[in-house]
Amino acid sequence: MTRRTPCHPAEQPALLRAQQFADPFTRRLLTHRGSTTALLEHHLGAPLALRLVAQRVRRTGMEAAHLLPLLGLRADEPWLVRRTELRHHAHAAVSRNLVMGPVPRRADLCTILTSTTVPLGRALAEHRLPQCRRLLRVGCSPWRPLATTAAWRGYVVHVDDEQPFYVEELFHPAIAPARLRPAAHLEPAAAS
């Protein structure tokens, strides 16, 4: 269950950047505070499948250095780095996702974050874990192998009694068009 909390001041720049996208669904997706999986499934009218691309646990390194202050973490903690895709009918990737953060202390959250079959948003909802999501970044990056620009967002998830983790989602441009309103320029993705 996602807590409905007032906008955190740190979210304001990302919320403003999200409003620069021309497509209404893209804006909604980028600013959504609940399960991205549920929103995409509702929009597509079909369940999405998880594809695990890569997952490893290691000590925090350079790829996570910029996130440590945002998450309030030390550099010597075990760090989960996970890449997944949400797929429509197990064929086409709808989103490409990166999850990074400390290995959870709670077994149920560790199972959720490392599942090879259940998308993160669906698993958090099924376990009814109180959570709060804080949007940090919004931008555009290439959707490979297409020569098309895709919208992305990065946010922090706080689950009660756990350290926060960072999620970055890159959305297929046919589902969330990355066309900007005139005179809008956004930062490229750092981690996806």
N, C-alpha and C positions, 0 to 999 in steps of 0.2 A: 504494500500500500504506500503510495507516494503522498507525503504530507504536502498540503497546500499552504505554503508559507509565502509571505510577501517577498517580492523581488529583492535579492541581496544587492547592495550597491556595486559589487564587483561584476554582476551580470549585465549592468546597463550598457556598456560598450558592445558586447556581443548581441544583445537584443536589438540595439540600433542597427548593427551591421546586418542582422537577419532581415530587417525591414527593407533593405536595399534590393532584395531579390524580387523579381517581377511576378513569379508564380505564387498564387495564394497557398497551394499545398506545400510548396517548398518552405515558405515562411512559417507555416504551421508546424511542419516537421522540425525545423531548426530551433523553434522556441518551445516545443512541447516539453512538459516537465514530468510526464509519465513514461510508460513503456513505449519505446520506439517500435518494438516488435508488434505490439497490439495496434498501434496507429497504422503501421504499414499493412498489417493483415486486414484491418478494417477497410483501408483505402483500396487494396487489391481484391478484396472479397475472397481471399484464400489463405490457408495457413502457410507459414514460412518454415523452412527446414534449416537447421544449423549445419554448417560445414566448418569443421575445425581445420584451419590452415597450418597453424603452428602454436605451440605452447611450451614454455620453459620457465623454470624458476632459477634465479641467479641473484647475485648481489647487485644492488642498484649500480648503474653505470652511467655513461654519458648520455645514452638515449633517454634516461629518466631524470637527468640532473635538473632540467628546467621545471620539472613537476614537484620536486621535493619540497620547495618552500610553499607551494600551493596546497600540498597535502599535509604539511606539518610533519614531515618524516626525516629520519636520519639516513645517511648514505650507506650504512652498513647493514640494513635490514634485508632479509630474503624478499625478492621482488618477483611477482608473477608478470610475465609478458605473454599476452595471448592474442592471436589474430584469428578472426572468424569471418565467415560470410553468412548472411541470411539469404536463402535461395527460395525462389518461387518454383514450386513443383520440382524441387531438387535439380533444376537445370540452370536457370539464369540467376546470377547474383543480383540481389536487390540492394544490398549494402555490404560494405567491407568495414570490419570493425577491429579496433585495437582496444584492449583492456590492459591497463598497467596499474600495479599497486602492490602493497605489501601482502604477503600470504596471510589470509585471514586466520585468526585464532580459533574462531568457531567452526566446528566441523560442517554444519549445515551450509554456511556461507562459502566455505572452501569447496564443497561439492557443487554448489551453484556456479561458482566462478570457473570451475574446471570441467563442467559437463561437456561431453562430446555429442550430446543429442538435443538438449533443451536450450533454447535461446535465453540469454541473461534476463531480459525483461519479463518473459513468461515465467521463468523459475522464481524470480523475486516475488512476483505476484502470487504464484501458487503457494509459496511458503509464507505469504502475508507478512513479510519483514518490513517494519517501518523504515522508511528511507526518505532522503531529501536529495534532490538533484540540483546542482548549481551550474548553470551554463557559463563557460569561460571564454570560448572562442568559436568563431564562425568564419568560414572562408570558402574558397574555390580551389580545386586541384584537378589534375587530369584523371580521367577514368580510363585506365589502360585495359585492353589494348586500343580502345577507341581514341581517336584524336578529339575527344569531346571533354568539356569542362564539367566537373561534378561539384555539387555543394557538399560541405561537410560541417560538422560541429564537434566540439570537445567540451566535456563537462565532468564534474566531480560528483560521485555518488557517495553519500554518507548513509550507512546502515547503522542503526542503533548499536552501541557497545562494540564498534569496530573502527579500525582506521579507514579513512576514505580511499577510494580508488578512482582512477581516471579512465574515461571512456571517450574514444574518438570514433565517429561514424562518417563514412563517405557513401553518398547515395547515388545510385544509378541515375544518370541524367534523363533517361526516358520516364522515370517515375517522379523524380524531383528535379525539374529543369533548373539549371544554374544560371539562367539568363538574369542579368542585373538590370535594374532600372537605369536610365541614362545617368552618366557621371558617377557611377558607383564602382569602386575598386576595392578588392578585398585581399587579405594576406593569403599566401599559399600554405598548404598543409605542412606541418612540421613532422608529424609522426606517421601518417597513413601512407 
